[in-house]
Amino acid sequence: MTVWWGGWLFIANFSLTGIYIPGLRTQSLVILMLLAYTLGALVYSKRIKYKNYINFHSLSLSFQKKFTLFLDLGYFILFFAIFPFFIKAINIFRTSGTSGYRRAAFGVEDQVSILYGNKYITFLYLFVIAGILFMFTIISVIVMYSQGKKRYFAFSLILNSFQAVMMLGRFEIYFPIFILIITEFCFSGKFTNKAIYFLNKVKIKRAKKYIIFSILLLVFIIAIISSIRVGQQEQELHHNILEIIWDFLIRYHTIGFALLNSEIENKYSFLNQQITYGTASLSGIGFLFDIVYNKIFDDRMFSILPELNKNLDKFVEVGKGGLYGNMQLGNAFYTMIYFFYMDGREFGVFILSFILGYLTSYFYTNWIKTSNLYSLAYLLILLYGTLMSIFNYRFSSDFWISLFLVFVFHKLIKLSK
C-alpha cells in the first residue's frame, strides 16, 4: 500500500507527462491516509497465531464436484449475458465509429446508454453482472493457484476482454493483471505459510508460462484500447505505441492526485461544500437501496452517488503538454481520498483508512493462520479496492455485491464441512 500510493505520489512530483504537481495539502492527505492505513494494519498484526493448514482439498469430494459444476454453469451464464453486448458494441463501432462512444455507452447526463438500451438493463449489467464477473475472476485465479486448473482463468480473460472492448475501458484488463500479481505474492513462500507454497509449487511452476503469456496479451490489449482513446481525443496527432504505453503508465496513475488537488484547493468546489458523514464512502450500498426504494415508492431517498457522479464526470484542466496538446483534461479519477475527505475532512481520511488497514491485516492474518481460500478471496477484493482506488473510487456497488457473494460461498463451504 505504502509503496504503491507513495511511489506514484513521488512520481507525480516530476510531472513527467505534463500533469500538474499536486499541492502540499493534497500530498499531506495522501501521507495521512498511508499512515492511518499502516497503523490499522499494525494494530491487528500483533495478534497473529499460526494454525494448521486448511485448503480447498480439505473439503468433501462431493462439494468439490458441486463447486466445479457451479463454476461451469456460472461462466456459461456470464458468457450469454455479456456476448450479445459485445457483438452490439462491434456493430456500433462499424457503423458509427468510436468517437464519443465511451460516454454514450455509460449513458451519462441522464441519457440512455447506447449499448444497454435502458437504465434498468444498464444497472443490472454494471452493478450485478460486472460484480459477478469480478468475483468469478478472483475465484478463477485462486483455483488456478490452488488446484492448477487454468481454464476458468482463461474464461475470465475472455469475458473481461469482451467488457474492455464493449466499454473501451482498461480497468477490465488491468484487473486480471493486478489479481495475478497480488495472488503470486500471497502464495509465495516469502509472504505466507510455507506449506501452501510447497504444496502448490509444481502446479504454480507449470502455470508460469501461461501467466506470463496472459499478462503480455493483456498489456497488448491495453495498448490497443489506449491508442484508440488517445486517437479520439487528439485525432490530428500521431504517436507510436511506446509513447501511448508510457502515457498510460504515468498519466493514468498520477492524474488522480491532480484532480483531487483541483477540488481541495478550490474552496468553492463541490467537495469543499459537502460533509456527508459516511454516506459518500458507502454510496455504493446506498445506491442499491435507492434503486429498490425508487422502484417501490417512486422516489429517491438514500444515495448521494448520482449527484457525486454528475460532479465527478465534469472535465477539468489537469495539465499541459503531453500527448494531448496544450491542455490536458481529466475527470472521474479523484481517488478514494476524495470520498473519505467528503465524509469527514482529515478525520474521515484517517479513520476510514485505519479501518481499511485493520480489515486488510485481519484477512491477511487469517489467510496465513488457516490458509482458508475464502480469506484470500476477501483479501484480494479489499486489496483491489484499496490499491486501485488510486484511480476512481472502487468501493462501488459491484464491490459490495462481490463481497456479499464471497460471504455466501464462505457459509456454504462451512456447511459442507
Salt bridges, closest charged atoms under 4 A:
ASP72 OD1 - ARG151 NH2 3.83
GLU109 OE2 - ARG103 NH2 3.55
GLU184 OE2 - LYS208 NZ 2.90
GLU243 OE1 - HIS239 ND1 3.53
ASP290 OD2 - ARG300 NE 3.23
ASP313 OD2 - ARG103 NH1 3.19
GLU317 OE2 - LYS320 NZ 3.06
GLU346 OE2 - ARG25 NH2 3.82
